[in-house]
Amino acid sequence: MSTAYLQVMSEHRRLTILRHLAGPGGNGGINDSILQTICNDFGVSSSRDQVKSALNWLEEQELVSLKRLDSLIIAYPKQRGNDVAKGIIVVDGVQPPSPE
């Protein structure tokens, strides 16, 4: 796979995660296993490691907060992450959402 393809998939994975955290039920947190299923269901092929890497990246950008429990990660949205998910602000490395 080309580097460009992998970059596009990473950006879409991050957006998919943010959109689901910004949606109903996201404020209570979503674990990395469920986020992997969500990404795959939405056509963003993702391994558990790829989801965990995306979550760590999103935390570094201050878009989510993470709670680590042994091998499980629970992600919680931050306001800035919600704004990115809604297209209010743009962050390099996250695919901007399409207009609704």
C-alpha positions, -999 to 999 in steps of 0.1 A, spaced: 0 0 0 12 35 -8 21 60 19 -6 83 5 -33 56 9 -22 49 45 -24 86 53 -59 89 39 -70 59 59 -55 73 91 -73 106 85 -106 89 79 -101 66 109 -96 96 132 -127 114 118 -148 82 122 -137 80 159 -144 116 166 -178 115 149 -189 86 170 -176 102 202 -195 134 193 -227 114 187 -253 101 212 -237 80 238 -201 92 231 -200 114 262 -200 83 284 -169 71 266 -164 44 240 -138 17 243 -112 9 216 -127 -25 208 -161 -9 200 -144 18 180 -126 -8 160 -160 -24 151 -174 10 143 -145 19 120 -148 -15 102 -186 -12 99 -181 23 82 -157 10 57 -125 22 74 -106 -11 77 -89 -10 111 -70 -33 134 -71 -28 171 -35 -15 170 -45 11 144 -74 23 165 -52 25 196 -26 45 176 -54 68 163 -66 73 199 -31 82 211 -27 106 183 -61 122 190 -51 126 227 -18 143 217 -38 168 196 -61 174 227 -92 162 208 -100 133 232 -91 122 267 -83 86 274 -87 63 303 -64 32 303 -76 0 320 -50 -27 315 -52 -34 278 -85 -15 273 -87 22 263 -118 42 269 -120 74 248 -140 105 258 -146 135 236 -133 169 243 -150 200 230 -123 206 205 -128 171 192 -165 177 189 -158 208 169 -135 189 145 -162 162 141 -188 188 132 -164 206 108 -164 238 129 -126 236 130 -100 218 109 -70 199 123 -43 186 100 -43 148 102 -81 145 105 -102 142 74 -127 171 74 -163 159 74 -183 162 42 -211 188 42 -243 173 56 
